[in-house]
Amino acid sequence: SQQGEEDPQALSIQEGENATMNCSYKTSINNLQWYRQNSGRGLVHLILIRSNEREKHSGRLRVTLDTSKKSSSLLITASRAADTASYFCATDAGDYKLSFGAGTTVTVRA
Amino acid sequence: ETGVTQSPTHLIKTRGQQVTLRCSSQSGHNTVSWYQQALGQGPQFIFQYYREEENGRGNFPPRFSGLQFPNYSSELNVNALELDDSALYLCASSLGFGAGTEAFFGQGTRLTVV
């Protein structure tokens, strides 16, 4: 079973627009991570936010975390065609594994 | 490139057969985790190896087994293949495990069971 659930399942935007996707999870976490996957290949780590952090930035990425609501959001600003990919949130409960959601597929139209 | 390599990249097997997938971890990493990703789903944790010992296991049957070698490379073995085993198998290497440890993923092995 999936720990996290992403919303929406799919997103189509114009180049230059912002893309926002959300992740909800069920149990307590130590941190939450976001990954990108291109064309069903390997996962690329984007950003990690710890449970005591509320917001984090990395380049065009902005992640928020609300532990009271057990939810996180990933914002990609000024999207590019190269941002077309699937995005996954993964929760880390402090043990040995990551628990992934089902992902959001983002398509950036030129 | 993460420095984690998996082989083969694609594989087709017949139901009931056995398969071995291989993962070479990033230099210096002593921990390898394996994940199964079915089409349209997120990765599901199979198990983790730390210093050649199984360190944790997800909800997968015993016909999924693994090994880690002294150089920290790893194998995933699946016996008695079923159609539902068709998936992308990902390995991730890290230096240790636990909260906040960054895992580096390979490009995966696409297994098709017919």
gemmi code that builds the backbone of each chain (N, CA, C; Angstrom):
import gemmi

chains = {
    "A": [
        ("SER", (0.850, -1.191, 0.000), (0.000, 0.000, 0.000), (0.880, 1.233, 0.000)),
        ("GLN", (0.342, 2.347, -0.539), (1.112, 3.558, -0.667), (0.933, 4.378, 0.610)),
        ("GLN", (2.012, 4.958, 1.085), (1.925, 5.850, 2.238), (1.429, 7.215, 1.795)),
        ("GLY", (1.982, 7.715, 0.676), (1.609, 9.035, 0.216), (0.676, 8.963, -0.974)),
        ("GLU", (-0.141, 9.993, -1.114), (-1.032, 10.093, -2.261), (-0.835, 11.457, -2.889)),
        ("GLU", (-0.507, 11.491, -4.172), (-0.310, 12.759, -4.852), (-1.597, 13.213, -5.524)),
        ("ASP", (-1.718, 14.495, -5.639), (-2.873, 15.101, -6.281), (-2.401, 16.352, -7.013)),
        ("PRO", (-2.743, 16.567, -8.290), (-3.557, 15.674, -9.106), (-2.754, 14.485, -9.631)),
        ("GLN", (-3.410, 13.559, -10.277), (-2.714, 12.430, -10.895), (-1.958, 12.890, -12.134)),
        ("ALA", (-2.520, 13.867, -12.832), (-1.880, 14.374, -14.045), (-2.123, 15.869, -14.147)),
        ("LEU", (-1.170, 16.555, -14.777), (-1.189, 18.010, -14.868), (-0.577, 18.397, -16.211)),
        ("SER", (-1.276, 19.261, -16.951), (-0.755, 19.736, -18.222), (-0.719, 21.261, -18.183)),
        ("ILE", (0.459, 21.825, -18.411), (0.600, 23.277, -18.321), (1.402, 23.790, -19.509)),
        ("GLN", (1.317, 25.104, -19.706), (2.073, 25.761, -20.768), (3.460, 26.115, -20.231)),
        ("GLU", (4.419, 26.068, -21.099), (5.777, 26.477, -20.726), (5.741, 27.880, -20.122)),
        ("GLY", (6.449, 28.042, -19.036), (6.471, 29.338, -18.357), (5.500, 29.432, -17.191)),
        ("GLU", (4.489, 28.577, -17.190), (3.528, 28.583, -16.083), (4.121, 27.834, -14.885)),
        ("ASN", (3.447, 27.983, -13.749), (3.834, 27.255, -12.547), (3.043, 25.962, -12.437)),
        ("ALA", (3.665, 24.967, -11.839), (3.001, 23.682, -11.614), (3.000, 23.399, -10.117)),
        ("THR", (1.844, 23.059, -9.597), (1.734, 22.730, -8.179), (1.133, 21.341, -8.025)),
        ("MET", (1.739, 20.549, -7.194), (1.202, 19.235, -6.901), (1.274, 19.003, -5.392)),
        ("ASN", (0.354, 18.193, -4.916), (0.210, 17.985, -3.489), (0.403, 16.521, -3.124)),
        ("CYS", (0.797, 16.320, -1.885), (1.031, 14.972, -1.380), (0.434, 14.885, 0.013)),
        ("SER", (-0.369, 13.858, 0.246), (-0.874, 13.617, 1.594), (-0.351, 12.273, 2.061)),
        ("TYR", (-0.111, 12.159, 3.359), (0.416, 10.909, 3.892), (-0.311, 10.562, 5.182)),
        ("LYS", (-0.045, 9.374, 5.703), (-0.899, 8.850, 6.767), (-0.250, 8.787, 8.143)),
        ("THR", (1.060, 8.526, 8.188), (1.674, 8.300, 9.495), (2.729, 9.362, 9.781)),
        ("SER", (3.242, 9.361, 10.987), (4.271, 10.323, 11.364), (5.538, 10.095, 10.538)),
        ("ILE", (6.206, 11.180, 10.241), (7.399, 11.083, 9.403), (8.564, 11.819, 10.038)),
        ("ASN", (9.752, 11.454, 9.615), (10.949, 12.190, 9.988), (11.236, 13.265, 8.950)),
        ("ASN", (11.044, 12.915, 7.678), (11.203, 13.880, 6.596), (10.395, 13.413, 5.395)),
        ("LEU", (10.240, 14.297, 4.442), (9.519, 13.994, 3.213), (10.403, 14.412, 2.047)),
        ("GLN", (10.451, 13.580, 1.032), (11.327, 13.854, -0.100), (10.509, 13.857, -1.388)),
        ("TRP", (10.963, 14.627, -2.339), (10.352, 14.650, -3.666), (11.370, 14.144, -4.689)),
        ("TYR", (10.862, 13.316, -5.604), (11.681, 12.735, -6.664), (11.036, 13.012, -8.014)),
        ("ARG", (11.868, 13.028, -9.050), (11.393, 13.139, -10.430), (11.791, 11.867, -11.172)),
        ("GLN", (10.916, 11.432, -12.079), (11.195, 10.263, -12.894), (10.839, 10.582, -14.343)),
        ("ASN", (11.806, 10.437, -15.203), (11.600, 10.669, -16.628), (11.345, 9.348, -17.338)),
        ("SER", (10.248, 9.302, -18.074), (9.950, 8.169, -18.971), (10.159, 6.805, -18.309)),
        ("GLY", (9.667, 6.659, -17.073), (9.730, 5.365, -16.421), (11.123, 4.838, -16.171)),
        ("ARG", (12.082, 5.727, -16.016), (13.445, 5.286, -15.710), (13.769, 5.580, -14.254)),
        ("GLY", (15.029, 5.881, -13.961), (15.439, 6.052, -12.571), (14.861, 7.289, -11.921)),
        ("LEU", (14.887, 7.286, -10.604), (14.385, 8.407, -9.813), (15.522, 9.379, -9.515)),
        ("VAL", (15.220, 10.651, -9.649), (16.186, 11.698, -9.331), (15.704, 12.449, -8.109)),
        ("HIS", (16.549, 12.533, -7.102), (16.188, 13.219, -5.866), (16.146, 14.727, -6.106)),
        ("LEU", (15.042, 15.366, -5.705), (14.885, 16.798, -5.909), (15.135, 17.589, -4.642)),
        ("ILE", (14.454, 17.210, -3.572), (14.520, 18.029, -2.365), (14.030, 17.218, -1.170)),
        ("LEU", (14.587, 17.496, -0.023), (14.179, 16.851, 1.228), (13.767, 17.938, 2.201)),
        ("ILE", (12.638, 17.743, 2.852), (12.193, 18.688, 3.881), (11.982, 17.902, 5.170)),
        ("ARG", (12.556, 18.377, 6.242), (12.461, 17.685, 7.512), (11.154, 18.041, 8.217)),
        ("SER", (10.763, 17.212, 9.155), (9.459, 17.382, 9.795), (9.367, 18.676, 10.603)),
        ("ASN", (10.504, 19.252, 10.977), (10.471, 20.510, 11.740), (10.623, 21.739, 10.832)),
        ("GLU", (10.605, 21.516, 9.518), (10.676, 22.615, 8.562), (9.304, 22.818, 7.929)),
        ("ARG", (9.033, 24.026, 7.540), (7.729, 24.343, 6.934), (7.841, 24.646, 5.454)),
        ("GLU", (8.998, 25.144, 5.047), (9.171, 25.514, 3.641), (10.639, 25.386, 3.273)),
        ("LYS", (10.861, 24.988, 2.023), (12.232, 24.871, 1.546), (12.273, 25.194, 0.065)),
        ("HIS", (13.369, 25.823, -0.358), (13.517, 26.215, -1.750), (14.781, 25.572, -2.319)),
        ("SER", (14.707, 25.252, -3.611), (15.889, 24.795, -4.330), (15.708, 25.189, -5.784)),
        ("GLY", (16.407, 26.246, -6.205), (16.252, 26.726, -7.570), (14.810, 27.120, -7.852)),
        ("ARG", (14.191, 26.494, -8.854), (12.797, 26.806, -9.205), (11.788, 25.972, -8.404)),
        ("LEU", (12.263, 25.219, -7.462), (11.387, 24.356, -6.658), (11.112, 24.981, -5.300)),
        ("ARG", (9.855, 24.863, -4.886), (9.477, 25.286, -3.540), (8.621, 24.180, -2.938)),
        ("VAL", (9.014, 23.728, -1.786), (8.285, 22.659, -1.099), (7.779, 23.191, 0.229)),
        ("THR", (6.557, 22.847, 0.554), (6.006, 23.154, 1.870), (5.614, 21.857, 2.558)),
        ("LEU", (5.579, 21.917, 3.867), (5.195, 20.750, 4.663), (4.315, 21.211, 5.808)),
        ("ASP", (3.168, 20.580, 5.953), (2.258, 20.848, 7.058), (2.034, 19.524, 7.784)),
        ("THR", (2.756, 19.314, 8.862), (2.665, 18.030, 9.561), (1.334, 17.876, 10.285)),
        ("SER", (0.685, 18.986, 10.619), (-0.622, 18.877, 11.286), (-1.672, 18.338, 10.329)),
        ("LYS", (-1.518, 18.650, 9.054), (-2.449, 18.154, 8.041), (-1.881, 16.938, 7.306)),
        ("LYS", (-0.660, 16.567, 7.648), (0.015, 15.467, 6.970), (-0.018, 15.681, 5.453)),
        ("SER", (0.481, 16.830, 5.048), (0.465, 17.132, 3.623), (1.677, 17.969, 3.239)),
        ("SER", (2.026, 17.884, 1.968), (3.147, 18.626, 1.412), (2.771, 19.074, 0.008)),
        ("SER", (3.395, 20.143, -0.440), (3.184, 20.571, -1.809), (4.526, 20.861, -2.461)),
        ("LEU", (4.567, 20.632, -3.763), (5.738, 20.946, -4.575), (5.304, 21.922, -5.648)),
        ("LEU", (5.989, 23.070, -5.688), (5.731, 24.079, -6.705), (6.945, 24.170, -7.612)),
        ("ILE", (6.709, 24.078, -8.903), (7.762, 24.290, -9.897), (7.415, 25.598, -10.599)),
        ("THR", (8.271, 26.577, -10.481), (7.990, 27.870, -11.100), (8.605, 27.938, -12.499)),
        ("ALA", (7.996, 28.764, -13.344), (8.507, 29.023, -14.695), (8.889, 27.721, -15.395)),
        ("SER", (7.900, 26.856, -15.556), (8.171, 25.508, -16.055), (8.787, 25.511, -17.455)),
        ("ARG", (9.541, 24.454, -17.713), (10.211, 24.261, -18.995), (9.817, 22.910, -19.555)),
        ("ALA", (10.029, 22.701, -20.835), (9.718, 21.407, -21.446), (10.458, 20.275, -20.738)),
        ("ALA", (11.658, 20.553, -20.269), (12.464, 19.528, -19.597), (11.880, 19.115, -18.248)),
        ("ASP", (10.909, 19.866, -17.741), (10.261, 19.495, -16.474), (9.209, 18.413, -16.677)),
        ("THR", (8.903, 18.088, -17.930), (7.951, 17.015, -18.215), (8.470, 15.710, -17.622)),
        ("ALA", (7.704, 15.163, -16.678), (8.150, 13.973, -15.935), (7.047, 13.571, -14.965)),
        ("SER", (7.291, 12.491, -14.256), (6.435, 12.123, -13.127), (7.127, 12.527, -11.839)),
        ("TYR", (6.363, 13.028, -10.907), (6.911, 13.512, -9.643), (6.297, 12.699, -8.505)),
        ("PHE", (7.158, 12.255, -7.605), (6.729, 11.403, -6.495), (7.146, 12.024, -5.170)),
        ("CYS", (6.253, 11.941, -4.218), (6.664, 12.247, -2.858), (6.978, 10.928, -2.153)),
        ("ALA", (7.903, 10.965, -1.250), (8.294, 9.774, -0.503), (8.491, 10.161, 0.950)),
        ("THR", (7.876, 9.415, 1.832), (8.018, 9.700, 3.255), (9.076, 8.800, 3.872)),
        ("ASP", (9.776, 9.375, 4.812), (10.847, 8.696, 5.537), (10.461, 8.745, 7.009)),
        ("ALA", (10.130, 7.579, 7.548), (9.701, 7.521, 8.951), (10.875, 7.334, 9.889)),
        ("GLY", (12.090, 7.365, 9.353), (13.272, 7.222, 10.197), (13.754, 5.791, 10.287)),
        ("ASP", (13.153, 4.914, 9.508), (13.619, 3.528, 9.482), (14.431, 3.312, 8.211)),
        ("TYR", (14.288, 2.223, 7.611), (15.191, 1.857, 6.531), (14.602, 2.057, 5.138)),
        ("LYS", (13.373, 2.536, 5.048), (12.786, 2.576, 3.718), (12.087, 3.891, 3.443)),
        ("LEU", (11.887, 4.150, 2.152), (11.051, 5.255, 1.698), (9.704, 4.689, 1.254)),
        ("SER", (8.652, 5.407, 1.575), (7.314, 5.013, 1.143), (6.803, 6.042, 0.152)),
        ("PHE", (6.561, 5.594, -1.071), (6.227, 6.487, -2.174), (4.728, 6.559, -2.422)),
        ("GLY", (4.304, 7.698, -2.938), (2.964, 7.832, -3.463), (2.909, 7.354, -4.906)),
        ("ALA", (1.743, 7.500, -5.516), (1.536, 7.008, -6.879), (2.004, 8.000, -7.939)),
        ("GLY", (2.304, 9.218, -7.534), (2.912, 10.173, -8.457), (1.953, 11.089, -9.176)),
        ("THR", (2.498, 12.208, -9.629), (1.792, 13.161, -10.490), (2.560, 13.246, -11.801)),
        ("THR", (1.863, 13.053, -12.910), (2.500, 13.164, -14.227), (2.307, 14.587, -14.736)),
        ("VAL", (3.416, 15.264, -14.979), (3.384, 16.650, -15.427), (3.815, 16.719, -16.886)),
        ("THR", (2.998, 17.372, -17.692), (3.332, 17.595, -19.099), (3.420, 19.101, -19.311)),
        ("VAL", (4.564, 19.554, -19.804), (4.765, 20.974, -20.081), (4.719, 21.155, -21.600)),
        ("ARG", (3.743, 21.930, -22.059), (3.537, 22.147, -23.493), (4.319, 23.361, -23.951)),
        ("ALA", (4.968, 23.216, -25.102), (5.780, 24.327, -25.634), (4.905, 25.429, -26.199)),
    ],
    "B": [
        ("GLU", (23.756, 11.342, -13.784), (24.206, 9.979, -13.454), (24.494, 9.857, -11.959)),
        ("THR", (23.953, 8.803, -11.355), (24.103, 8.643, -9.910), (25.257, 7.741, -9.540)),
        ("GLY", (25.828, 7.025, -10.503), (26.875, 6.064, -10.194), (26.324, 4.721, -9.794)),
        ("VAL", (25.020, 4.562, -9.821), (24.388, 3.280, -9.522), (24.000, 2.646, -10.852)),
        ("THR", (24.497, 1.470, -11.121), (24.206, 0.818, -12.393), (23.449, -0.478, -12.170)),
        ("GLN", (22.487, -0.706, -13.031), (21.670, -1.911, -12.952), (21.753, -2.668, -14.277)),
        ("SER", (21.719, -3.996, -14.150), (21.718, -4.812, -15.369), (20.837, -6.027, -15.174)),
        ("PRO", (20.196, -6.500, -16.254), (20.119, -5.835, -17.552), (19.134, -4.662, -17.501)),
        ("THR", (19.002, -3.925, -18.595), (18.047, -2.822, -18.622), (16.646, -3.335, -18.934)),
        ("HIS", (16.560, -4.344, -19.748), (15.271, -4.961, -20.091), (15.424, -6.475, -20.060)),
        ("LEU", (14.316, -7.134, -19.735), (14.348, -8.585, -19.624), (12.943, -9.128, -19.848)),
        ("ILE", (12.839, -10.195, -20.624), (11.555, -10.869, -20.817), (11.701, -12.301, -20.329)),
        ("LYS", (10.805, -12.701, -19.444), (10.840, -14.047, -18.883), (9.456, -14.682, -19.006)),
        ("THR", (9.436, -15.998, -18.921), (8.188, -16.734, -18.967), (7.719, -17.043, -17.553)),
        ("ARG", (6.431, -17.031, -17.366), (5.840, -17.377, -16.064), (6.421, -18.688, -15.550)),
        ("GLY", (6.775, -18.711, -14.267), (7.353, -19.894, -13.649), (8.879, -19.910, -13.636)),
        ("GLN", (9.491, -19.091, -14.484), (10.956, -19.040, -14.517), (11.490, -18.258, -13.335)),
        ("GLN", (12.822, -18.247, -13.253), (13.523, -17.506, -12.218), (14.340, -16.401, -12.880)),
        ("VAL", (14.552, -15.305, -12.153), (15.314, -14.198, -12.720), (16.249, -13.619, -11.659)),
        ("THR", (17.400, -13.136, -12.118), (18.350, -12.444, -11.245), (18.649, -11.074, -11.820)),
        ("LEU", (18.450, -10.057, -11.020), (18.755, -8.686, -11.408), (19.941, -8.218, -10.581)),
        ("ARG", (20.758, -7.364, -11.188), (21.995, -6.950, -10.534), (22.079, -5.444, -10.363)),
        ("CYS", (22.760, -5.049, -9.306), (22.903, -3.634, -8.987), (24.313, -3.389, -8.474)),
        ("SER", (24.969, -2.417, -9.072), (26.279, -2.006, -8.610), (26.119, -0.660, -7.917)),
        ("SER", (26.441, -0.617, -6.638), (26.179, 0.597, -5.870), (27.230, 1.669, -6.133)),
        ("GLN", (26.882, 2.878, -5.736), (27.817, 3.993, -5.877), (29.028, 3.744, -4.984)),
        ("SER", (30.174, 4.179, -5.461), (31.415, 3.971, -4.726), (31.308, 4.499, -3.296)),
        ("GLY", (31.668, 3.648, -2.341), (31.644, 4.058, -0.937), (30.341, 3.774, -0.225)),
        ("HIS", (29.286, 3.423, -0.976), (27.996, 3.149, -0.349), (27.910, 1.704, 0.110)),
        ("ASN", (27.404, 1.490, 1.338), (27.354, 0.149, 1.909), (25.939, -0.394, 2.051)),
        ("THR", (24.979, 0.342, 1.532), (23.574, -0.051, 1.697), (22.883, -0.037, 0.344)),
        ("VAL", (22.142, -1.098, 0.065), (21.379, -1.174, -1.181), (19.937, -1.525, -0.849)),
        ("SER", (19.026, -0.779, -1.435), (17.594, -1.055, -1.276), (17.015, -1.372, -2.640)),
        ("TRP", (16.042, -2.256, -2.663), (15.368, -2.637, -3.907), (13.900, -2.232, -3.836)),
        ("TYR", (13.400, -1.744, -4.966), (12.011, -1.321, -5.069), (11.399, -1.911, -6.340)),
        ("GLN", (10.109, -2.205, -6.256), (9.346, -2.646, -7.422), (8.369, -1.539, -7.796)),
        ("GLN", (8.345, -1.174, -9.063), (7.423, -0.140, -9.517), (6.562, -0.690, -10.646)),
        ("ALA", (5.311, -0.979, -10.334), (4.369, -1.418, -11.353), (3.960, -0.220, -12.200)),
        ("LEU", (3.479, -0.490, -13.388), (3.114, 0.572, -14.321), (2.062, 1.492, -13.710)),
        ("GLY", (2.337, 2.784, -13.722), (1.388, 3.763, -13.207), (1.367, 3.893, -11.698)),
        ("GLN", (2.271, 3.215, -11.023), (2.321, 3.252, -9.554), (3.650, 3.823, -9.072)),
        ("GLY", (3.705, 4.113, -7.795), (4.969, 4.510, -7.196), (5.774, 3.289, -6.795)),
        ("PRO", (7.051, 3.453, -6.560), (7.888, 2.327, -6.135), (7.450, 1.769, -4.785)),
        ("GLN", (7.538, 0.454, -4.675), (7.222, -0.247, -3.432), (8.501, -0.899, -2.908)),
        ("PHE", (8.774, -0.692, -1.633), (9.991, -1.230, -1.019), (9.924, -2.746, -0.955)),
        ("ILE", (11.016, -3.394, -1.444), (11.111, -4.863, -1.369), (11.950, -5.259, -0.162)),
        ("PHE", (13.212, -4.873, -0.164), (14.089, -5.115, 0.987), (15.341, -4.265, 0.867)),
        ("GLN", (16.107, -4.285, 1.951), (17.337, -3.509, 2.013), (18.453, -4.390, 2.545)),
        ("TYR", (19.638, -4.192, 2.024), (20.821, -4.879, 2.514), (21.830, -3.865, 3.013)),
        ("TYR", (22.351, -4.149, 4.193), (23.357, -3.294, 4.819), (24.512, -4.181, 5.229)),
        ("ARG", (25.675, -3.909, 4.663), (26.869, -4.684, 4.978), (26.601, -6.186, 4.884)),
        ("GLU", (26.012, -6.589, 3.799), (25.776, -7.983, 3.409), (24.661, -8.683, 4.183)),
        ("GLU", (23.953, -7.963, 5.048), (22.855, -8.566, 5.793), (21.538, -7.896, 5.410)),
        ("GLU", (20.451, -8.686, 5.339), (19.143, -8.079, 5.103), (18.767, -7.238, 6.308)),
        ("ASN", (18.424, -6.008, 6.053), (18.200, -5.022, 7.118), (16.731, -4.665, 7.294)),
        ("GLY", (15.911, -5.042, 6.363), (14.492, -4.721, 6.438), (13.822, -5.264, 5.202)),
        ("ARG", (12.542, -5.543, 5.321), (11.825, -6.176, 4.218), (10.419, -5.618, 4.137)),
        ("GLY", (9.956, -5.415, 2.925), (8.590, -4.968, 2.705), (7.656, -6.167, 2.575)),
        ("ASN", (6.458, -5.896, 2.111), (5.422, -6.919, 2.036), (5.520, -7.712, 0.731)),
        ("PHE", (6.605, -8.455, 0.586), (6.814, -9.289, -0.591), (7.035, -10.730, -0.155)),
        ("PRO", (6.571, -11.697, -0.961), (6.680, -13.107, -0.578), (8.133, -13.580, -0.600)),
        ("PRO", (8.399, -14.718, 0.039), (9.772, -15.251, 0.127), (10.409, -15.575, -1.211)),
        ("ARG", (9.608, -15.700, -2.281), (10.239, -15.983, -3.565), (11.036, -14.774, -4.093)),
        ("PHE", (10.896, -13.658, -3.413), (11.766, -12.503, -3.667), (12.909, -12.595, -2.652)),
        ("SER", (14.119, -12.773, -3.145), (15.252, -12.871, -2.238), (16.407, -12.052, -2.788)),
        ("GLY", (17.388, -11.827, -1.944), (18.495, -10.999, -2.394), (19.805, -11.396, -1.763)),
        ("LEU", (20.836, -10.736, -2.254), (22.181, -10.916, -1.737), (22.904, -9.591, -1.827)),
        ("GLN", (23.844, -9.392, -0.919), (24.778, -8.290, -1.077), (26.168, -8.857, -0.937)),
        ("PHE", (27.061, -8.442, -1.779), (28.411, -8.986, -1.834), (29.390, -8.084, -1.077)),
        ("PRO", (30.596, -8.600, -0.794), (31.572, -7.796, -0.035), (31.881, -6.447, -0.663)),
        ("ASN", (31.725, -6.318, -1.979), (31.960, -5.010, -2.606), (30.688, -4.155, -2.602)),
        ("TYR", (29.667, -4.637, -1.911), (28.379, -3.966, -1.695), (27.466, -3.960, -2.916)),
        ("SER", (27.865, -4.598, -4.002), (26.913, -4.793, -5.086), (25.849, -5.772, -4.615)),
        ("SER", (24.756, -5.851, -5.357), (23.633, -6.632, -4.859), (22.907, -7.339, -5.992)),
        ("GLU", (22.226, -8.397, -5.652), (21.353, -9.112, -6.577), (19.955, -9.226, -5.991)),
        ("LEU", (18.987, -9.175, -6.874), (17.600, -9.467, -6.523), (17.213, -10.703, -7.316)),
        ("ASN", (16.751, -11.726, -6.626), (16.313, -12.960, -7.261), (14.812, -13.126, -7.075)),
        ("VAL", (14.142, -13.491, -8.134), (12.716, -13.780, -8.038), (12.478, -15.162, -8.633)),
        ("ASN", (11.920, -16.046, -7.814), (11.603, -17.405, -8.267), (10.137, -17.502, -8.669)),
        ("ALA", (9.844, -18.545, -9.455), (8.453, -18.847, -9.820), (7.725, -17.591, -10.281)),
        ("LEU", (8.257, -16.956, -11.302), (7.721, -15.678, -11.770), (6.236, -15.753, -12.092)),
        ("GLU", (5.545, -14.688, -11.713), (4.128, -14.525, -12.007), (3.955, -13.323, -12.916)),
        ("LEU", (2.821, -13.280, -13.609), (2.575, -12.170, -14.532), (2.642, -10.829, -13.807)),
        ("ASP", (2.148, -10.807, -12.577), (2.126, -9.563, -11.799), (3.511, -9.087, -11.378)),
        ("ASP", (4.526, -9.907, -11.608), (5.895, -9.479, -11.296), (6.433, -8.549, -12.373)),
        ("SER", (5.717, -8.399, -13.467), (6.124, -7.470, -14.518), (6.148, -6.057, -13.937)),
        ("ALA", (7.301, -5.425, -14.000), (7.457, -4.117, -13.367), (8.847, -3.583, -13.665)),
        ("LEU", (9.072, -2.335, -13.236), (10.411, -1.752, -13.239), (11.001, -1.998, -11.858)),
        ("TYR", (12.178, -2.595, -11.818), (12.846, -2.873, -10.550), (13.990, -1.877, -10.381)),
        ("LEU", (13.926, -1.153, -9.295), (14.892, -0.091, -9.021), (15.739, -0.456, -7.819)),
        ("CYS", (17.029, -0.192, -7.931), (17.842, -0.298, -6.736), (18.352, 1.083, -6.379)),
        ("ALA", (18.590, 1.274, -5.120), (19.096, 2.542, -4.616), (20.227, 2.263, -3.651)),
        ("SER", (21.297, 3.007, -3.775), (22.394, 2.816, -2.834), (22.524, 4.047, -1.950)),
        ("SER", (23.047, 3.822, -0.762), (23.236, 4.914, 0.191), (24.375, 4.566, 1.126)),
        ("LEU", (24.824, 5.582, 1.835), (25.828, 5.354, 2.870), (25.060, 5.237, 4.172)),
        ("GLY", (24.844, 4.013, 4.612), (24.029, 3.780, 5.788), (22.548, 3.938, 5.464)),
        ("PHE", (21.753, 4.028, 6.500), (20.312, 4.150, 6.336), (19.774, 4.950, 7.502)),
        ("GLY", (18.469, 5.154, 7.498), (17.868, 5.904, 8.577), (17.492, 7.305, 8.128)),
        ("ALA", (16.927, 8.041, 9.044), (16.322, 9.334, 8.737), (17.254, 10.259, 7.974)),
        ("GLY", (16.763, 10.715, 6.840), (17.476, 11.717, 6.081), (18.591, 11.218, 5.213)),
        ("THR", (18.832, 9.918, 5.220), (19.898, 9.384, 4.367), (19.485, 9.517, 2.910)),
        ("GLU", (20.326, 10.108, 2.083), (19.974, 10.284, 0.686), (20.273, 9.006, -0.084)),
        ("ALA", (19.276, 8.537, -0.815), (19.418, 7.334, -1.631), (19.574, 7.737, -3.090)),
        ("PHE", (20.466, 7.057, -3.781), (20.731, 7.331, -5.189), (20.244, 6.136, -6.008)),
        ("PHE", (19.349, 6.415, -6.933), (18.702, 5.341, -7.679), (19.403, 5.057, -9.010)),
        ("GLY", (19.380, 3.788, -9.387), (19.805, 3.393, -10.714), (18.679, 3.600, -11.720)),
        ("GLN", (18.952, 3.282, -12.978), (17.981, 3.496, -14.047), (16.934, 2.391, -14.128)),
        ("GLY", (17.132, 1.327, -13.378), (16.108, 0.297, -13.309), (16.269, -0.815, -14.326)),
        ("THR", (15.633, -1.928, -14.022), (15.509, -3.054, -14.942), (14.035, -3.270, -15.215)),
        ("ARG", (13.671, -3.218, -16.481), (12.264, -3.443, -16.861), (12.073, -4.927, -17.102)),
        ("LEU", (11.306, -5.587, -16.218), (11.035, -7.019, -16.331), (9.628, -7.229, -16.874)),
        ("THR", (9.540, -8.018, -17.915), (8.240, -8.394, -18.465), (8.096, -9.898, -18.330)),
        ("VAL", (7.025, -10.336, -17.713), (6.744, -11.766, -17.552), (5.577, -12.125, -18.474)),
        ("VAL", (5.804, -13.091, -19.347), (4.762, -13.462, -20.323), (4.301, -14.913, -20.101)),
    ],
}
model = gemmi.Model(1)
for chain_id, residues in chains.items():
    chain = gemmi.Chain(chain_id)
    for i, (resn, *xyz) in enumerate(residues, 1):
        res = gemmi.Residue()
        res.name, res.seqid = resn, gemmi.SeqId(i, " ")
        for name, pos in zip(("N", "CA", "C"), xyz):
            atom = gemmi.Atom()
            atom.name, atom.element = name, gemmi.Element(name[0])
            atom.pos, atom.b_iso = gemmi.Position(*pos), 0.0
            res.add_atom(atom)
        chain.add_residue(res)
    model.add_chain(chain)
structure = gemmi.Structure()
structure.add_model(model)
structure.setup_entities()
